[in-house]
Amino acid sequence: MDPITPGPRTVPAQLRAVLAWTGALVSPLLLYVVVADGAGGGSIDLVPWLSVRHLLPALALALPFALLRRRPYAALGLLLFGSAMTTVAIHTQEVAYLTDMRYLELIAVDLAVAVIAATRSRPVSAAVAFVALLVQVAIGYGNGMNTPVFEFEIPTLAMALTWTVGNSVRARRGHAEAIRVQAASQAATEERLRIARELHDMVAHSIGVIAIQAGMGRRVIDSQPAEARNALQAIEDTSRETLAGLRRVLVGLRQDTGIAPAAPAPVLADLDRLAATTVGAGVRVTVDWRGDRRPLPGDIELSAYRVVQEAVTNVVRHAATPRCAVTVDYRDAELLLEVTDDGRGSARPGTGYGITGMRERVALLGGQLAAGPRPEGGWLVSARLPVPEHVAATVAA
């Protein structure tokens, strides 16, 4: 896919950019004019606590904020330049008004520093805050007026507070982003594990059956052609089923297709077909259904089928026995699965990913799995899968 490049600016966007730059650039001169005019007194009071000579400088200081998002350093520089012009060049006997203007300038500059601290790295924002503080102090003492706002403490405390707030916002945003990335990574890992289990359970069983059928067909192809033909038919059927399952998994992984899966996910009702397939591999599987058979949620149906499939595959590979018993017990609050055989068990216990995959599947559903040799001989795989409360309540009703 070609990278997306930003298109040319439209006329309204260009016009807004020109207006923003024009207003920001004239703001220092405008601030100087309105403050100089206001220092002469005689202003109109809009409300008891606000006059025109206070409102107009506030509007002039607001103009550079139009550049703060895209050009924060330029906006901060214009604010500092405007503050220097008004504080150093304007002198009047009305100290209270110039003190108000100085406070207003400090607030505007500190807000700009807070935005930079929230959007830039800590070293960069700290350096910007330090330089802005030095300029503020120099501007304050440049007027030579003995008022509290020109002292060192007030600009320092205000700058420290606003930089801390901005930096905290940046840290919280970074922490939230890190959590989001971690959650996405964990979800991707869980999805990879789920796909790995799905492919392992599907392919391992099918390849095991195909290998056994191929070996039997090779041995009897001359003496018993009919049996060899049946083995080839079983290989064909198993291969087609496996390819259909692989296609379903691969189609599910594709995000840019609207093709439906080639085959539905297997459920417990497919155990009879699994048993019929396994007969060709030399193991007769009997399925004992107990309790009230009923549809269960899809994740339980799929996991239960895969657990039985993997257990039966282990019997075919390692048990060296012609029989295997599967018990599916539908209980009120759980589903009990048991796969037993009277063979010799695994030749190399603890190797491979079969039992690990079964245990992970069951654990993801909040269940328990036990696998090991039986006292009377053979091997037992037992899984308990809890049934959701609403399903259990429906059965009870």
C-alpha positions as CSV (number, residue, x, y, z in Angstrom):
1,M,0.0,0.0,0.0
2,D,1.4,3.4,-0.9
3,P,2.0,5.8,2.0
4,I,-0.6,8.4,2.5
5,T,0.7,11.9,1.8
6,P,-1.0,15.1,2.9
7,G,-2.8,16.8,0.1
8,P,-2.4,20.5,-0.8
9,R,-3.9,23.0,1.5
10,T,-7.3,24.2,0.5
11,V,-8.0,27.9,0.2
12,P,-9.8,28.2,3.5
13,A,-7.0,26.5,5.3
14,Q,-4.4,28.8,3.7
15,L,-6.5,31.8,4.6
16,R,-6.8,30.6,8.2
17,A,-3.0,30.2,8.3
18,V,-2.4,33.7,6.9
19,L,-4.8,35.2,9.4
20,A,-3.2,33.3,12.3
21,W,0.3,34.4,11.4
22,T,-0.8,38.0,10.8
23,G,-2.6,38.3,14.1
24,A,0.3,36.7,16.0
25,L,2.9,38.9,14.4
26,V,1.0,42.1,15.1
27,S,0.2,41.1,18.7
28,P,3.3,42.7,20.3
29,L,2.7,46.0,18.6
30,L,-1.1,45.8,19.4
31,L,-0.3,45.0,23.0
32,Y,2.0,48.0,23.3
33,V,-0.6,50.3,21.8
34,V,-3.5,49.2,24.0
35,V,-1.5,49.1,27.2
36,A,0.0,52.6,26.5
37,D,-3.5,53.9,25.8
38,G,-4.8,52.2,28.9
39,A,-2.0,53.7,31.1
40,G,-3.5,57.1,30.4
41,G,-6.6,56.2,32.4
42,G,-10.2,57.1,31.5
43,S,-11.3,53.6,30.4
44,I,-14.9,52.5,30.1
45,D,-16.0,49.8,32.6
46,L,-17.8,46.9,31.0
47,V,-18.7,45.4,34.3
48,P,-17.7,46.4,37.8
49,W,-14.6,44.1,37.7
50,L,-13.6,44.5,34.0
51,S,-12.8,47.5,31.9
52,V,-11.9,48.0,28.2
53,R,-8.2,48.8,29.1
54,H,-8.0,45.3,30.7
55,L,-10.0,43.4,28.1
56,L,-8.1,44.7,25.0
57,P,-4.6,43.6,26.3
58,A,-6.0,40.2,27.1
59,L,-7.3,39.9,23.5
60,A,-3.9,41.1,22.1
61,L,-2.1,38.4,24.2
62,A,-4.5,35.8,23.0
63,L,-3.6,36.3,19.3
64,P,-0.3,34.3,19.5
65,F,-2.1,31.3,20.9
66,A,-3.4,30.7,17.3
67,L,0.1,29.4,16.5
68,L,0.6,27.5,19.8
69,R,-0.4,24.1,18.4
70,R,1.8,24.1,15.3
71,R,4.5,26.7,16.2
72,P,4.7,26.7,20.0
73,Y,8.2,28.3,20.1
74,A,7.2,31.1,17.8
75,A,4.1,31.8,19.9
76,L,6.1,31.9,23.1
77,G,8.7,34.2,21.5
78,L,6.0,36.6,20.4
79,L,4.5,36.6,23.9
80,L,7.8,37.3,25.5
81,F,8.6,40.1,23.0
82,G,5.2,41.8,23.6
83,S,5.8,41.6,27.3
84,A,9.2,43.2,27.0
85,M,7.8,46.0,24.9
86,T,5.0,46.9,27.2
87,T,6.9,46.5,30.5
88,V,10.2,48.2,29.7
89,A,9.0,51.0,27.3
90,I,5.8,52.1,29.1
91,H,6.1,54.2,32.3
92,T,3.3,55.7,34.2
93,Q,2.4,56.8,37.7
94,E,-0.5,54.3,37.7
95,V,1.5,51.5,39.1
96,A,-1.5,49.3,39.8
97,Y,-2.5,49.2,36.1
98,L,1.0,48.2,34.9
99,T,1.1,45.6,37.7
100,D,-2.2,44.1,36.4
101,M,-0.7,44.0,32.9
102,R,2.4,42.3,34.2
103,Y,0.3,39.6,35.9
104,L,-1.6,39.2,32.7
105,E,1.6,38.8,30.7
106,L,2.9,36.2,33.2
107,I,-0.3,34.2,32.9
108,A,-0.1,34.2,29.1
109,V,3.6,33.2,29.0
110,D,3.1,30.5,31.6
111,L,0.1,29.0,29.8
112,A,2.3,28.7,26.6
113,V,5.0,27.0,28.6
114,A,2.5,24.6,30.1
115,V,1.3,23.6,26.6
116,I,4.9,23.1,25.5
117,A,5.6,20.9,28.6
118,A,2.5,18.8,27.8
119,T,3.5,18.2,24.2
120,R,7.3,18.1,24.1
121,S,9.9,16.0,25.9
122,R,10.9,16.8,29.4
123,P,14.4,18.1,28.6
124,V,13.2,20.3,25.9
125,S,10.3,21.7,27.9
126,A,12.5,22.2,31.0
127,A,15.0,24.2,28.9
128,V,12.2,26.3,27.4
129,A,10.7,27.0,30.8
130,F,14.1,28.0,32.2
131,V,14.8,30.4,29.3
132,A,11.3,31.9,29.6
133,L,11.7,32.4,33.3
134,L,15.0,34.3,32.8
135,V,13.4,36.5,30.2
136,Q,10.5,37.2,32.5
137,V,12.7,38.2,35.5
138,A,14.9,40.3,33.2
139,I,11.8,42.1,31.8
140,G,10.4,42.7,35.3
141,Y,13.6,44.3,36.6
142,G,14.1,46.2,33.4
143,N,11.3,48.6,34.4
144,G,12.9,49.3,37.7
145,M,9.5,49.4,39.5
146,N,9.4,48.2,43.0
147,T,6.2,46.1,42.9
148,P,5.7,42.5,44.1
149,V,5.1,41.1,40.6
150,F,8.6,42.2,39.5
151,E,10.3,40.3,42.3
152,F,12.0,36.9,41.5
153,E,9.7,34.7,43.6
154,I,6.4,35.2,41.9
155,P,7.5,34.4,38.3
156,T,9.6,31.5,39.6
157,L,6.7,29.9,41.5
158,A,4.3,30.5,38.7
159,M,6.6,29.0,36.1
160,A,7.4,26.0,38.3
161,L,3.7,25.3,38.9
162,T,2.6,25.6,35.2
163,W,5.6,23.5,34.0
164,T,4.8,20.8,36.5
165,V,1.2,20.7,35.5
166,G,2.1,20.5,31.8
167,N,4.7,17.8,32.4
168,S,2.2,15.8,34.4
169,V,-0.2,15.9,31.6
170,R,2.5,14.7,29.2
171,A,3.5,11.9,31.6
172,R,-0.1,10.7,32.0
173,R,-0.7,10.8,28.3
174,G,2.5,8.8,27.8
175,H,1.5,6.3,30.5
176,A,-1.9,5.9,28.9
177,E,-0.3,5.3,25.5
178,A,2.1,2.7,27.0
179,I,-0.8,0.9,28.5
180,R,-2.7,0.9,25.2
181,V,0.4,-0.4,23.4
182,Q,0.9,-3.1,26.0
183,A,-2.8,-4.1,25.8
184,A,-2.6,-4.3,22.0
185,S,0.6,-6.4,22.2
186,Q,-0.9,-8.7,24.8
187,A,-4.0,-9.1,22.6
188,A,-1.8,-9.9,19.6
189,T,0.2,-12.5,21.6
190,E,-3.0,-14.1,22.9
191,E,-4.3,-14.3,19.3
192,R,-1.1,-15.8,18.1
193,L,-1.3,-18.4,20.8
194,R,-4.9,-19.2,20.0
195,I,-4.1,-19.6,16.3
196,A,-1.1,-21.8,17.2
197,R,-3.3,-24.0,19.4
198,E,-5.9,-24.2,16.6
199,L,-3.4,-25.2,14.0
200,H,-1.6,-27.7,16.2
201,D,-4.8,-29.4,17.3
202,M,-6.1,-29.6,13.7
203,V,-2.9,-30.5,11.9
204,A,-1.4,-32.8,14.4
205,H,-4.4,-35.1,14.5
206,S,-4.9,-35.1,10.8
207,I,-1.2,-35.8,10.0
208,G,-1.1,-38.6,12.6
209,V,-4.1,-40.3,11.0
210,I,-2.7,-39.8,7.5
211,A,0.7,-41.3,8.5
212,I,-0.9,-44.4,10.0
213,Q,-3.2,-44.9,7.0
214,A,-0.4,-44.4,4.6
215,G,1.8,-47.0,6.4
216,M,-1.0,-49.5,6.5
217,G,-1.8,-49.0,2.8
218,R,1.8,-49.5,1.9
219,R,2.0,-52.8,3.7
220,V,-1.3,-54.3,2.3
221,I,-1.3,-52.8,-1.2
222,D,-0.2,-56.1,-2.8
223,S,-2.0,-58.6,-0.5
224,Q,-5.2,-56.7,0.3
225,P,-6.0,-54.1,-2.4
226,A,-9.4,-53.4,-0.9
227,E,-7.9,-52.4,2.4
228,A,-5.3,-50.2,0.7
229,R,-8.1,-48.6,-1.3
230,N,-9.9,-47.8,2.0
231,A,-6.7,-46.4,3.5
232,L,-6.3,-44.1,0.5
233,Q,-9.9,-43.0,0.8
234,A,-9.4,-42.2,4.5
235,I,-6.2,-40.2,3.6
236,E,-8.2,-38.3,1.0
237,D,-11.1,-37.5,3.4
238,T,-8.8,-36.4,6.2
239,S,-6.7,-34.3,3.9
240,R,-9.8,-32.5,2.5
241,E,-11.1,-31.9,6.0
242,T,-7.7,-30.5,7.1
243,L,-7.4,-28.2,4.1
244,A,-10.9,-26.9,4.8
245,G,-10.0,-26.2,8.4
246,L,-6.8,-24.5,7.3
247,R,-8.6,-22.4,4.8
248,R,-11.1,-21.3,7.5
249,V,-8.3,-20.2,9.8
250,L,-6.4,-18.4,7.1
251,V,-9.6,-16.6,5.8
252,G,-10.3,-15.6,9.4
253,L,-6.8,-14.0,9.6
254,R,-7.3,-11.9,6.5
255,Q,-8.8,-8.5,7.3
256,D,-9.3,-7.3,3.8
257,T,-11.7,-10.0,2.6
258,G,-15.4,-10.5,2.8
259,I,-15.3,-14.2,2.1
260,A,-17.0,-16.4,4.6
261,P,-15.1,-19.2,6.2
262,A,-15.1,-22.4,4.1
263,A,-16.3,-24.5,7.0
264,P,-17.8,-23.8,10.5
265,A,-15.7,-24.4,13.6
266,P,-16.0,-28.0,14.9
267,V,-18.4,-28.6,17.8
268,L,-19.0,-31.6,20.1
269,A,-21.5,-33.0,17.7
270,D,-18.6,-33.6,15.3
271,L,-17.0,-36.2,17.7
272,D,-18.9,-39.0,16.0
273,R,-17.2,-38.0,12.7
274,L,-13.8,-37.8,14.6
275,A,-14.4,-41.3,15.9
276,A,-15.2,-42.6,12.4
277,T,-12.0,-41.1,11.1
278,T,-9.9,-42.6,13.8
279,V,-11.1,-46.1,13.1
280,G,-9.1,-46.0,9.9
281,A,-6.0,-45.3,12.0
282,G,-6.5,-48.6,14.0
283,V,-8.2,-47.1,17.1
284,R,-11.9,-47.6,17.8
285,V,-13.3,-44.7,19.7
286,T,-16.5,-45.0,21.7
287,V,-18.3,-41.8,22.7
288,D,-20.5,-42.0,25.7
289,W,-22.9,-39.1,25.9
290,R,-24.3,-38.3,29.3
291,G,-26.7,-35.7,30.7
292,D,-28.9,-33.4,28.8
293,R,-27.2,-32.7,25.5
294,R,-27.7,-29.0,24.6
295,P,-25.9,-26.3,22.6
296,L,-23.2,-24.5,24.4
297,P,-21.4,-21.3,23.7
298,G,-19.1,-21.5,20.6
299,D,-15.8,-21.1,22.5
300,I,-16.8,-24.0,24.9
301,E,-17.9,-26.2,22.0
302,L,-14.6,-25.6,20.1
303,S,-12.3,-26.0,23.0
304,A,-14.1,-29.2,24.2
305,Y,-13.8,-30.7,20.7
306,R,-10.1,-29.7,20.4
307,V,-9.3,-31.2,23.8
308,V,-10.9,-34.5,22.9
309,Q,-9.2,-34.4,19.5
310,E,-5.8,-33.9,20.9
311,A,-6.3,-36.6,23.6
312,V,-7.4,-39.1,20.9
313,T,-4.5,-38.1,18.7
314,N,-2.1,-39.0,21.6
315,V,-3.8,-42.3,22.0
316,V,-3.3,-43.0,18.3
317,R,0.4,-42.0,18.4
318,H,1.6,-43.3,21.7
319,A,-0.9,-45.7,23.5
320,A,-0.5,-48.7,21.2
321,T,-4.0,-49.8,21.9
322,P,-7.0,-50.5,19.7
323,R,-9.6,-49.0,22.0
324,C,-10.3,-45.5,23.4
325,A,-13.3,-44.3,25.4
326,V,-14.6,-40.7,25.4
327,T,-17.1,-39.5,27.9
328,V,-19.0,-36.3,27.4
329,D,-21.0,-35.4,30.5
330,Y,-23.4,-32.5,30.4
331,R,-23.9,-31.3,33.9
332,D,-25.8,-28.3,35.2
333,A,-22.9,-26.0,35.9
334,E,-20.0,-27.6,34.0
335,L,-19.1,-29.9,31.1
336,L,-17.0,-32.9,32.0
337,L,-14.7,-34.5,29.4
338,E,-12.8,-37.8,29.9
339,V,-10.7,-39.7,27.4
340,T,-9.3,-43.0,28.7
341,D,-7.4,-45.9,27.2
342,D,-5.7,-49.0,28.5
343,G,-2.5,-48.7,26.5
344,R,1.0,-47.9,27.5
345,G,0.6,-44.1,27.7
346,S,3.0,-41.6,26.3
347,A,6.4,-42.9,25.3
348,R,8.0,-39.5,26.3
349,P,5.8,-37.8,28.9
350,G,6.1,-34.1,29.1
351,T,7.3,-33.5,25.5
352,G,5.5,-31.7,22.8
353,Y,2.8,-29.1,23.0
354,G,-0.4,-31.2,23.0
355,I,-1.1,-31.3,26.8
356,T,0.2,-27.7,27.2
357,G,-2.2,-26.6,24.5
358,M,-5.1,-28.5,26.1
359,R,-4.3,-27.0,29.5
360,E,-4.2,-23.4,28.0
361,R,-7.5,-23.9,26.3
362,V,-9.2,-25.1,29.4
363,A,-7.6,-22.4,31.6
364,L,-8.8,-19.6,29.3
365,L,-12.3,-20.8,30.0
366,G,-11.8,-21.0,33.7
367,G,-11.7,-24.8,33.8
368,Q,-9.3,-27.5,35.0
369,L,-7.5,-30.2,33.2
370,A,-5.8,-33.3,34.5
371,A,-3.7,-35.7,32.4
372,G,-1.7,-38.7,33.6
373,P,-1.5,-42.5,33.9
374,R,-4.3,-44.4,35.6
375,P,-3.7,-46.8,38.5
376,E,-5.2,-49.7,36.6
377,G,-3.1,-48.9,33.5
378,G,-3.5,-46.7,30.6
379,W,-3.9,-43.0,30.4
380,L,-6.6,-40.5,31.5
381,V,-7.3,-37.0,30.2
382,S,-10.0,-35.2,32.2
383,A,-11.3,-31.7,31.6
384,R,-13.9,-29.6,33.4
385,L,-15.3,-26.6,31.6
386,P,-17.6,-24.3,33.5
387,V,-20.9,-23.5,31.8
388,P,-21.9,-19.8,31.9
389,E,-24.6,-19.0,34.5
390,H,-27.2,-17.9,31.9
391,V,-26.8,-21.2,30.1
392,A,-27.0,-23.2,33.3
393,A,-30.1,-21.2,34.4
394,T,-31.8,-21.9,31.2
395,V,-31.3,-25.7,31.6
396,A,-32.5,-25.5,35.3
397,A,-35.6,-23.7,34.2
